[in-house]
Amino acid sequence: MLGYDMNWANFNVVEVMASPRFGEKRSGYLAAMQSFHQDTDVLMLTTNLIRKDLASANIMEVSVALDGLAQVATHELAQDLFDDVLAVMGHVRPYIRKKALVCACRLVGRYAEGLSAFVPLLKDRLDDPDPTVVAAAVSVVCELARTDPRSYLSLAPKLYRLLTTSANNWMLIKIVKLFAWLTPIEPRLAKKLHAPLSHLVSTTTAMSLLYECINTAVAGNIIDVQLPAVDSVGREMDFASLCARKLEQFYESRDHNLRYVGLVTLAQLQARRPELVAAHYNTIMRCLDDPDMSIRMRAIEAISGMATRKTLVPTVKRLMSQLVLSNTVALQPNSRAELNVESETLDLPLLDAAGASLVSAQGTIVSPKIDVSDVADNPEYRLAAIDAIIDMCSRQSYANTSDFEWYVATLADLVYIAGVDVGLRLSERLLDVTVRVRQVRAFSIKMARRLLSDSCLVDRSCSDGTNSPVLSTSAYILGEYCMLQPSSAEDIGLLLPSGLSKLSDEQQAVFVQAAMKVYANWLKDVSGYWNPEIWELVRSVTSSTQHTLSSIFMGNACVALPLQVASRLRMFAEILKTVSLATSNLGDSAPPVCAELQYLFSAYELNPVSAAAQGKVPVPEDLDLDTYIGKPIPDTTHKVMPPPSPAPRPSRAKDPFILPSVDDIPMVALQLDSPVHAHKPRKTKKKSRRKPKPRSPSPPPVPVDIVDDEDMPEVSK
């Protein structure tokens, strides 16, 4: 009690519980509820004591016994006293019947085998004449059905009667919540519940009951029942439309709890009837500016599903304006004035005359602050906003996106204004839209050049929150589709920056491969108008590229290059060496290698292929996969190599420790007619446990003269 151990007083507590005075008995039960736990050893001594109190004629003693048993019950106590509690459920006093219901519910949690005997009595209590007992029974059913609603499906008729006759809002909330769990199990209940639920939605003024009715109608698919509903003024309308209209009372309320549950239910309704939620677009957009982060998160979830071709751009602009105007992102001096920050919504992304995003040109990367002063500075909210932007734009294969250049510019803006590490997500989306949409590839090259030319982004690529994976994706796009834009030798320098060795192995391999493609494409373009100036330029670019590769990768000879980097680097070095040899002397025309080198990388166009494309190809009728195309290949699977010759063994004749061979053992004929005598095992003498007596030392030996045979006397016969 109060944090102190009371095990030393357990027996005293039991003695006070057994006191004949009610005041002392109540104090004893209170002490037991506060200090006893499942491992208390004296609980086994309270079985008969509690049974006696449950059978007492004093209702106060029965009440305190039910309270104490519900708190301290173990599996053994619940098993021994469960029948006594069920007997008390038929008590004449409603006060005791209510407590017996609650106590039995707690005992079922400890003793699950008693549920089969408890459910019939619980069903009878739903018809109890006292409304408080009925409310307690409904609460118990609601608590038990939370884990296994199928076991209480038989109570649906009585629960439906209570739903249509009761005026107790708290009991109606429990009943409606029960039907939200029972309707998915028994779909026929949806049509039965349509009338009472629509009546409650139209007439009730209790917000808690209204929320449960709408939530049950959405979760149980009751809104899909093709029956009209009547609103508060008598107009017939669709039940789903009625629920959507009533939800306005929640997310337009000043109470944050009501706004939160309203947005949660609206997101559930949107998954089934999105056309009804679209009418509340402006209201949900206002919730994006709520100071409560939980409401903003639910508003983002709802607004993400409401995006259409018409609402996509303003929704993305509103979310991006929150990311820009937060304290997480810092723009260069005077850039906020240029972007008209004081306006309600920034016109983002902004594109200049060259087609590049102004935010990408003016933004600088900073790490998120630890001291979060605004909801938009919270990393969790920023991740949710960026995920919503990506999901709205790319949903259903870009069904909502009409301007793909705007979408690519948006992804480039998010690299700078994200404030969190979302590089993998942005790189996946940027690569996906570039590969799928041919018309946007040229613009993607422009944005890739802008990202690769940002020295701040490249130099801090190893830091957290810089979204460095976008760099490798930009390098891949610039190398794969370089023929769509006028080639430039500067692109080779963008793909071979001084900090390339700081990137990961996969990123280094992508950069080197892209540099090879750009170099080959540039050679093809300049070879068309060959002259001495172009020849000098090719020699200079080739030499500088060789020097750059050596300084980046060969500067530290102690570090071994990864395989994927070393193979591409070796290939690039051989290409540069070949071009250097071919252009060693100035000729009238460009060497053939300059024009033909590009076909190593662009002979065939790589198009996106679906994972199920192979299964759609029909099998030719004359396809024979069993006949050999050429001569049959000999089967060598069963051929075994001959065993190696054994090592020379030492001679058996000269080695005394080696047994003779089998051939040297003589053969002996066995007499099978002669009986075989079984030899009895010898009895071994038991060793005596007595200690041997110490023997006296033997006398020293007496010297004896041995007489030879010649000296022996003759004996007369």
C-alpha positions in Angstrom: 0.0 0.0 0.0 1.4 3.4 -1.0 4.4 1.7 -2.5 5.3 -0.3 0.7 5.4 -4.1 0.9 2.5 -5.5 3.1 3.3 -9.2 2.9 4.1 -9.2 6.6 0.5 -8.2 7.3 -1.3 -10.7 5.0 -2.5 -12.9 7.9 -3.8 -9.9 9.8 -5.7 -8.8 6.7 -7.4 -12.1 6.5 -8.3 -12.0 10.2 -9.9 -8.5 9.8 -11.8 -9.8 6.7 -13.3 -12.5 9.0 -14.4 -10.0 11.6 -18.2 -10.1 12.5 -18.3 -6.3 12.5 -19.0 -4.8 9.1 -16.8 -1.8 9.5 -13.8 -4.0 10.2 -14.8 -6.5 7.5 -15.0 -3.7 4.9 -11.5 -2.4 6.0 -10.1 -5.9 5.6 -11.5 -6.3 2.1 -10.2 -2.9 1.2 -6.8 -3.8 2.4 -6.9 -7.1 0.5 -7.9 -5.3 -2.7 -5.0 -2.9 -2.3 -2.2 -5.3 -1.3 -3.1 -8.8 -2.4 -2.0 -10.1 -5.9 -2.0 -13.3 -7.9 1.0 -14.8 -6.0 -0.2 -14.0 -2.5 0.0 -17.3 -0.6 -2.8 -16.6 1.9 -5.5 -16.3 -0.7 -6.2 -20.0 -0.4 -7.4 -19.3 3.1 -10.1 -16.9 2.0 -12.2 -19.3 -0.1 -14.6 -20.3 2.7 -14.5 -16.8 4.1 -15.7 -15.3 0.9 -18.3 -18.1 0.3 -19.7 -17.4 3.7 -20.0 -13.7 3.0 -21.6 -14.3 -0.4 -24.4 -16.3 1.4 -24.9 -13.7 4.1 -28.3 -12.2 4.8 -26.7 -8.8 5.1 -26.6 -7.2 1.6 -23.7 -5.0 2.6 -21.5 -8.0 3.4 -22.5 -9.6 0.1 -21.6 -6.4 -1.7 -18.2 -6.0 -0.2 -17.5 -9.7 -0.8 -18.3 -9.3 -4.5 -16.1 -6.2 -4.8 -13.2 -7.9 -3.1 -13.5 -11.1 -5.1 -13.5 -9.2 -8.4 -10.2 -7.6 -7.5 -8.2 -10.4 -5.9 -9.6 -13.5 -7.8 -7.1 -16.0 -9.0 -7.8 -19.0 -11.2 -8.3 -21.3 -8.1 -10.6 -18.8 -6.4 -12.6 -18.2 -9.6 -13.0 -21.9 -10.1 -14.1 -22.5 -6.5 -16.5 -19.6 -6.1 -17.9 -19.2 -9.6 -21.1 -21.1 -8.8 -21.6 -19.0 -5.7 -21.4 -15.8 -7.7 -23.9 -17.2 -10.3 -26.3 -18.0 -7.5 -26.1 -14.4 -6.2 -27.1 -13.2 -9.7 -30.7 -14.1 -8.7 -30.7 -12.0 -5.6 -33.8 -10.1 -4.7 -32.0 -6.8 -4.6 -31.0 -5.2 -8.0 -28.0 -3.6 -6.3 -26.6 -7.1 -5.7 -27.5 -8.4 -9.1 -25.6 -5.6 -10.8 -22.5 -6.3 -8.8 -22.8 -10.0 -9.3 -22.8 -9.5 -13.1 -19.7 -7.4 -13.0 -18.0 -9.8 -10.6 -18.8 -12.8 -12.8 -17.4 -10.9 -15.8 -14.1 -10.5 -13.9 -14.1 -14.2 -12.9 -14.6 -15.3 -16.5 -11.4 -13.6 -17.3 -9.6 -15.8 -14.8 -11.7 -19.0 -15.3 -12.7 -19.2 -19.0 -14.4 -22.6 -18.5 -17.3 -20.9 -16.7 -18.4 -18.8 -19.7 -20.8 -21.5 -20.9 -22.7 -21.4 -17.6 -22.6 -17.6 -17.4 -24.0 -16.7 -20.9 -27.6 -18.2 -20.3 -27.9 -16.3 -17.0 -26.5 -13.1 -18.6 -29.2 -13.5 -21.3 -31.9 -13.7 -18.6 -30.6 -10.5 -17.0 -31.3 -8.6 -20.3 -35.0 -9.1 -19.4 -34.5 -7.9 -15.8 -37.3 -5.6 -14.6 -34.8 -3.2 -13.2 -33.2 -0.9 -15.9 -30.0 -0.5 -14.0 -29.5 -4.3 -14.0 -30.2 -4.4 -17.8 -27.6 -1.6 -18.3 -25.1 -3.6 -16.3 -25.8 -6.7 -18.4 -25.3 -4.8 -21.6 -22.0 -3.4 -20.4 -20.8 -6.9 -19.5 -21.9 -8.2 -22.9 -20.1 -5.4 -24.6 -16.9 -6.1 -22.6 -16.9 -9.8 -23.3 -17.8 -9.5 -27.0 -14.8 -7.3 -27.6 -12.6 -10.4 -28.0 -15.1 -13.0 -29.3 -18.3 -11.4 -30.7 -19.5 -14.6 -32.4 -20.3 -16.2 -29.1 -22.9 -13.5 -28.3 -24.7 -13.5 -31.7 -27.6 -15.3 -30.1 -28.3 -12.2 -28.0 -29.0 -10.1 -31.1 -32.8 -10.3 -30.8 -32.9 -9.0 -27.2 -30.3 -6.3 -28.0 -32.4 -5.2 -30.9 -35.5 -4.9 -28.7 -33.5 -2.8 -26.2 -32.2 -0.6 -29.1 -35.8 0.3 -30.2 -37.3 0.7 -26.7 -34.6 2.1 -24.4 -34.1 5.8 -23.8 -30.8 5.5 -21.9 -28.2 7.0 -24.2 -25.3 5.3 -22.4 -26.9 1.9 -22.8 -27.7 2.7 -26.4 -24.1 3.6 -27.1 -23.1 0.1 -25.8 -25.7 -1.6 -27.9 -24.8 0.2 -31.1 -21.1 -0.6 -30.5 -22.1 -4.3 -30.1 -23.9 -4.3 -33.4 -20.8 -2.8 -35.0 -19.1 -6.1 -34.1 -22.0 -8.4 -34.9 -23.0 -7.0 -38.3 -19.9 -8.2 -40.2 -20.5 -11.7 -38.8 -24.2 -11.7 -39.7 -24.8 -9.5 -42.8 -28.5 -9.9 -42.5 -28.5 -7.6 -39.5 -27.6 -4.6 -41.7 -31.1 -4.4 -43.3 -32.7 -4.9 -39.8 -30.7 -2.1 -38.2 -31.2 0.4 -41.0 -34.4 1.9 -39.6 -33.5 2.3 -35.9 -30.0 3.6 -36.7 -31.2 6.2 -39.3 -33.8 7.3 -36.8 -31.2 7.8 -34.1 -28.9 9.7 -36.5 -31.7 12.0 -37.5 -33.2 12.7 -34.0 -30.5 12.4 -31.3 -28.7 15.4 -29.9 -26.1 13.4 -28.0 -22.8 13.7 -30.0 -21.4 10.5 -28.5 -24.4 8.4 -29.5 -24.4 10.1 -33.0 -20.8 9.2 -33.5 -21.4 5.5 -32.5 -24.4 5.3 -34.9 -22.5 6.7 -37.8 -19.4 4.6 -37.1 -21.6 1.4 -36.9 -23.4 2.3 -40.1 -20.1 2.7 -41.9 -18.3 -0.3 -40.3 -21.2 -2.6 -40.7 -22.0 -1.6 -44.3 -25.5 -0.4 -43.3 -25.1 2.7 -45.5 -25.1 0.3 -48.5 -28.7 -0.8 -47.8 -30.9 0.4 -50.6 -33.6 1.9 -48.3 -34.4 5.6 -47.8 -33.6 7.5 -44.6 -35.6 10.4 -43.2 -33.7 13.4 -41.8 -34.9 15.7 -38.9 -37.2 17.7 -41.2 -38.8 14.7 -42.9 -36.9 14.7 -46.1 -36.0 11.3 -47.6 -32.4 10.8 -48.6 -29.7 8.2 -48.8 -28.4 7.0 -45.4 -24.8 7.6 -46.4 -25.6 11.2 -47.4 -27.3 11.7 -44.1 -24.2 10.4 -42.2 -21.9 12.6 -44.2 -24.1 15.7 -43.5 -24.2 14.9 -39.7 -20.4 14.5 -39.7 -20.1 18.3 -40.3 -21.2 18.8 -36.8 -18.0 17.0 -35.6 -15.2 18.6 -37.6 -16.7 22.0 -37.5 -16.9 21.9 -33.7 -14.6 23.7 -31.4 -14.1 20.6 -29.3 -10.8 19.0 -30.4 -12.0 15.5 -29.4 -15.1 15.8 -31.6 -13.1 17.1 -34.5 -10.7 14.2 -34.2 -13.4 11.5 -34.2 -15.2 13.2 -37.0 -12.2 13.2 -39.2 -11.5 9.5 -38.4 -15.1 8.5 -39.3 -14.9 10.7 -42.4 -11.8 8.8 -43.6 -13.7 5.5 -43.1 -16.7 6.8 -45.0 -14.4 8.0 -47.8 -13.1 4.5 -48.4 -16.7 3.3 -49.3 -18.4 6.5 -50.7 -15.7 8.9 -51.8 -18.2 11.0 -53.8 -19.9 12.0 -50.6 -16.8 13.2 -48.9 -15.6 15.4 -51.8 -18.2 18.0 -51.0 -16.4 18.7 -47.7 -13.1 19.6 -49.3 -12.9 23.2 -48.1 -13.7 22.2 -44.5 -11.0 19.5 -44.4 -8.5 22.0 -45.9 -9.1 24.3 -43.0 -8.3 21.5 -40.6 -4.8 21.4 -42.1 -4.0 24.6 -40.2 -5.3 23.3 -36.8 -2.7 23.7 -34.0 -3.4 20.2 -32.8 -1.1 17.8 -34.5 -3.5 14.8 -34.2 -6.2 16.7 -36.0 -3.7 17.7 -38.8 -2.7 14.1 -39.2 -6.3 12.9 -39.6 -7.0 15.8 -42.0 -4.0 14.7 -44.1 -5.4 11.2 -44.2 -8.8 12.4 -45.3 -7.5 15.0 -47.8 -5.2 12.4 -49.4 -8.2 10.3 -50.5 -10.2 13.3 -51.8 -7.6 14.3 -54.4 -8.9 14.6 -58.0 -7.5 16.2 -61.1 -9.1 19.5 -60.1 -8.0 19.5 -56.4 -4.6 17.9 -56.7 -2.5 21.1 -57.4 -4.1 23.3 -54.7 -3.8 20.5 -52.1 -0.1 19.9 -52.9 0.6 23.7 -52.8 -1.1 24.0 -49.3 1.0 21.1 -47.9 4.2 22.4 -49.5 3.6 25.9 -48.2 3.5 24.4 -44.6 6.8 22.7 -45.2 8.4 25.9 -46.6 7.1 28.3 -44.0 8.2 26.2 -41.0 11.4 26.7 -39.1 12.9 23.5 -40.4 13.7 24.9 -43.8 16.0 27.9 -44.3 16.0 29.7 -47.6 18.8 32.0 -48.8 18.6 35.7 -47.8 15.9 37.8 -49.5 14.4 34.6 -51.0 11.3 34.6 -48.7 10.4 38.1 -50.0 10.8 36.9 -53.6 8.5 34.0 -52.9 5.8 36.2 -51.4 5.7 34.4 -48.0 3.2 36.8 -46.6 0.5 35.4 -48.9 -1.8 32.7 -47.6 -0.5 30.0 -49.9 2.8 29.9 -51.8 2.5 29.3 -55.5 4.7 26.2 -55.4 6.5 24.8 -57.2 7.5 27.9 -59.1 9.2 27.5 -62.5 11.6 30.0 -64.0 12.1 30.6 -67.7 14.6 27.8 -67.9 12.1 25.3 -66.5 13.9 24.8 -63.2 12.2 25.1 -59.8 13.0 28.3 -58.0 12.8 26.6 -54.6 15.4 24.1 -55.8 17.6 26.9 -56.9 17.3 29.0 -53.7 16.8 26.3 -51.0 19.6 25.2 -48.7 19.6 22.1 -46.6 19.4 22.3 -42.8 18.8 19.6 -40.2 15.4 19.5 -38.4 15.4 21.4 -35.1 15.3 19.5 -31.8 13.0 22.1 -30.2 9.8 21.8 -32.2 8.0 25.1 -32.0 5.3 24.3 -34.6 3.4 21.3 -35.8 5.0 21.7 -39.3 8.4 21.3 -37.6 7.5 17.9 -36.3 9.3 15.1 -38.3 6.3 12.8 -38.0 4.0 15.4 -39.6 6.5 16.2 -42.3 6.7 12.6 -43.3 2.9 12.3 -43.3 2.6 15.4 -45.5 5.3 14.2 -48.0 3.7 10.7 -48.2 0.4 12.3 -48.9 1.8 14.4 -51.7 3.5 11.4 -53.3 0.4 9.2 -52.9 -2.0 11.8 -54.3 0.2 12.4 -57.4 1.0 8.8 -58.2 -2.2 7.0 -57.3 -3.6 4.6 -59.9 -0.7 5.1 -62.3 -0.9 8.9 -62.1 -4.6 9.1 -62.8 -4.9 12.5 -61.1 -1.7 14.1 -62.6 -2.2 16.0 -65.8 1.1 18.1 -65.8 4.0 15.7 -65.3 6.6 18.5 -65.5 4.9 20.1 -62.5 5.1 16.7 -60.7 8.8 16.3 -61.4 9.5 19.9 -60.2 7.5 19.1 -57.1 9.7 16.1 -56.4 12.8 18.3 -56.9 11.4 20.8 -54.5 10.8 18.2 -51.8 14.5 17.3 -51.9 15.1 20.8 -50.4 12.1 21.5 -48.2 11.5 18.0 -46.8 13.6 18.5 -43.7 13.5 14.7 -43.1 15.1 11.8 -44.8 12.8 10.8 -47.6 15.5 10.3 -50.3 14.5 6.7 -51.1 10.9 7.6 -51.6 11.6 10.6 -53.8 14.2 8.8 -55.9 11.7 5.9 -56.5 9.0 8.3 -57.6 11.3 10.4 -59.8 12.6 7.3 -61.6 9.2 5.8 -62.0 7.6 8.8 -63.6 10.6 9.4 -65.9 10.6 5.8 -67.1 6.8 5.6 -67.6 6.1 9.0 -69.2 8.3 9.6 -72.3 7.2 13.2 -72.7 8.7 14.2 -69.3 12.1 12.6 -69.8 13.7 15.8 -71.3 12.4 17.9 -68.4 13.7 15.3 -65.9 17.2 15.7 -67.4 17.0 19.4 -66.7 16.0 18.8 -63.0 18.7 16.1 -62.7 21.3 18.5 -63.9 20.1 21.1 -61.4 20.3 18.6 -58.5 23.8 17.4 -59.5 25.1 20.9 -60.0 24.2 21.8 -56.4 27.5 21.6 -54.6 25.9 21.8 -51.2 23.7 18.8 -51.9 26.6 16.8 -53.2 29.1 17.7 -50.5 26.7 16.9 -47.7 25.4 13.7 -49.3 26.8 11.6 -46.4 24.9 13.6 -43.8 21.6 12.5 -42.4 18.5 14.2 -43.8 20.1 15.3 -47.1 18.1 12.9 -49.3 21.3 11.7 -51.0 19.7 8.8 -52.8 18.1 11.3 -55.2 21.6 12.0 -56.5 22.2 8.5 -57.9 18.7 8.6 -59.5 19.5 11.9 -61.1 22.8 10.4 -62.4 21.0 7.4 -63.8 18.4 9.7 -65.6 21.1 11.9 -67.0 23.1 8.9 -68.3 20.2 6.9 -69.6 18.4 9.7 -71.5 21.3 12.0 -72.3 20.5 11.7 -76.1 17.3 13.7 -75.6 19.1 16.9 -74.7 22.0 18.7 -76.3 25.2 17.0 -75.0 27.8 18.9 -73.0 31.2 18.1 -71.6 30.1 19.7 -68.3 27.7 16.8 -67.7 30.8 14.5 -67.4 32.1 16.7 -64.6 28.7 16.6 -62.9 28.8 12.8 -62.8 32.4 12.7 -61.5 32.4 15.1 -58.5 35.3 15.2 -56.1 33.2 13.7 -53.3 32.1 10.7 -55.3 34.2 8.3 -53.2 32.2 9.3 -50.1 29.0 7.8 -51.6 28.0 4.2 -51.2 29.2 1.5 -53.5 25.9 1.3 -55.4 25.8 5.0 -55.9 29.4 5.1 -57.1 28.7 2.4 -59.7 25.7 4.3 -61.0 27.7 7.5 -61.3 30.5 5.8 -63.2 28.1 4.0 -65.6 26.2 7.3 -66.3 29.5 9.1 -67.0 30.4 6.5 -69.6 27.1 6.9 -71.3 27.3 10.7 -71.3 30.9 10.6 -72.6 30.0 8.3 -75.5 27.0 10.4 -76.4 29.1 13.6 -76.4 31.7 12.0 -78.6 29.0 11.0 -81.1 27.6 14.6 -81.2 31.0 16.3 -81.7 32.2 13.8 -84.3 29.6 15.2 -86.7 31.4 18.5 -87.2 35.0 17.4 -86.8 37.7 20.1 -87.0 41.0 21.0 -85.2 39.2 22.8 -82.4 36.9 19.8 -81.8 40.0 17.5 -81.9 41.7 19.6 -79.3 38.5 19.6 -77.2 38.2 15.8 -77.4 41.8 15.3 -76.4 41.4 17.7 -73.5 38.2 16.2 -72.2 39.5 12.7 -72.5 42.7 13.6 -70.6 40.9 15.5 -67.9 38.5 12.6 -67.4 41.3 10.1 -67.0 42.9 12.4 -64.5 39.6 12.8 -62.6 39.1 9.0 -62.4 42.7 8.6 -61.1 42.3 11.3 -58.5 39.0 10.0 -57.2 39.5 6.2 -57.1 43.3 5.7 -57.4 44.3 8.3 -54.8 44.3 5.8 -51.9 46.0 2.6 -53.1 45.4 0.9 -49.8 41.6 0.9 -50.2 40.3 -1.9 -52.4 37.5 -0.9 -54.8 34.2 -2.8 -54.7 33.6 -5.2 -57.5 30.7 -3.3 -59.1 32.7 -0.1 -59.1 36.0 -1.7 -60.2 34.4 -3.4 -63.2 32.8 -0.2 -64.5 35.9 1.8 -63.7 38.1 -0.6 -65.7 35.7 -0.5 -68.6 35.6 3.3 -68.6 39.4 3.5 -68.4 39.7 1.2 -71.5 37.2 3.3 -73.4 39.2 6.5 -72.6 42.5 4.7 -73.5 41.0 3.6 -76.9 39.7 7.1 -77.7 43.0 8.6 -76.7 44.9 6.3 -79.0 42.5 6.9 -81.9 42.7 10.6 -81.6 46.5 10.8 -81.1 46.8 12.3 -84.6 44.6 14.8 -86.3 42.7 13.5 -89.3 40.3 14.8 -91.9 37.4 13.1 -90.2 36.6 11.8 -86.7 37.8 8.3 -85.9 35.1 5.7 -86.3 35.2 4.8 -82.6 33.9 8.3 -81.7 30.7 7.8 -83.6 30.2 4.1 -82.9 31.0 4.1 -79.2 27.5 5.2 -78.2 26.0 2.0 -79.6 27.5 0.1 -76.7 24.9 1.6 -74.5 22.0 2.7 -76.7 21.6 0.0 -79.3 18.4 -1.1 -77.8 15.9 1.0 -75.8 15.0 -0.3 -72.3 11.3 -0.1 -71.8 9.4 -0.9 -68.6 8.1 -4.5 -68.5 5.3 -5.7 -66.3 6.0 -8.5 -63.9 3.1 -10.5 -65.5 4.1 -9.7 -69.1 5.6 -13.2 -69.7 2.5 -15.0 -68.7 0.5 -13.1 -71.3 2.6 -14.3 -74.2 0.8 -17.2 -76.0 2.8 -20.4 -76.4 3.3 -21.3 -80.1 1.5 -24.5 -81.2 4.6 -26.0 -83.0 6.9 -25.4 -80.0 8.7 -28.6 -79.1 10.7 -28.5 -76.0 11.6 -32.2 -75.9 13.6 -32.6 -79.1 17.3 -31.7 -79.0 18.3 -28.7 -81.1 21.7 -30.4 -81.8 23.4 -33.6 -80.9 22.3 -35.0 -77.5 24.6 -34.1 -74.7 26.2 -37.3 -73.2 25.0 -38.1 -69.7 27.9 -37.9 -67.3 25.9 -37.7 -64.1 26.5 -41.4 -63.2 30.1 -41.7 -64.1 32.4 -42.0 -61.1 36.0 -41.2 -61.1 38.2 -44.2 -60.5 39.4 -44.5 -56.9 43.0 -43.4 -56.2 45.6 -46.2 -56.0 46.2 -47.2 -52.4 49.4 -46.3 -50.7 52.0 -49.1 -50.3 51.6 -51.1 -47.1 54.4 -52.4 -45.0 55.4 -56.0 -45.3 53.3 -58.3 -43.0 56.1 -60.8 -42.6 58.5 -58.4 -41.1 56.1 -56.5 -38.9 55.3 -58.6 -35.7 52.3 -56.3 -34.8 50.3 -57.1 -37.9 48.1 -60.1 -38.0 48.6 -62.6 -40.8 46.3 -62.4 -43.8 43.1 -64.5 -44.0 44.8 -66.9 -46.4 47.4 -67.9 -43.9 44.8 -68.9 -41.2 44.4 -72.8 -41.3 41.0 -74.2 -41.9 39.7 -76.5 -39.1 36.7 -78.9 -39.7 34.0 -78.6 -37.0 32.4 -81.8 -35.6 28.8 -81.0 -35.6 27.7 -84.4 -34.2 29.5 -84.0 -30.9 27.5 -82.3 -28.2 28.4 -78.9 -27.2 29.1 -78.5 -23.5 28.2 -75.3 -22.2 30.7 -74.0 -19.7 29.2 -72.7 -16.6 30.5 -69.4 -15.6 32.8 -69.5 -12.6 31.5 -68.1 -9.4 33.5 -65.2 -8.4 34.2 -64.9 -4.7 32.8 -62.0 -3.0 35.3 -59.6 -1.9 35.5 -59.4 1.9 34.7 -56.0 3.3 36.9 -56.7 6.2 40.1 -54.8 6.4 43.1 -57.0 5.9 45.1 -57.5 9.1 48.5 -56.0 9.0 51.1 -58.7 8.4 54.3 -59.0 10.4 57.3 -58.5 8.4 58.8 -61.7 7.1 62.3 -62.8 8.5 65.2 -62.3 6.4 66.1 -65.2 4.1 68.7 -67.7 5.3 71.4 -68.4 2.9 71.3 -72.1 1.6 74.0 -73.9 -0.1 72.9 -75.8 -3.2 74.6 -79.2 -3.6 75.4 -80.3 -7.0 74.4 -83.8 -8.3 78.0 -85.1 -8.1 78.3 -84.5 -4.4 75.0 -86.2 -3.5 75.5 -89.5 -1.5 74.4 -92.7 -2.9 71.4 -94.3 -1.3 71.5 -98.1 -0.9 68.5 -100.0 -2.1 
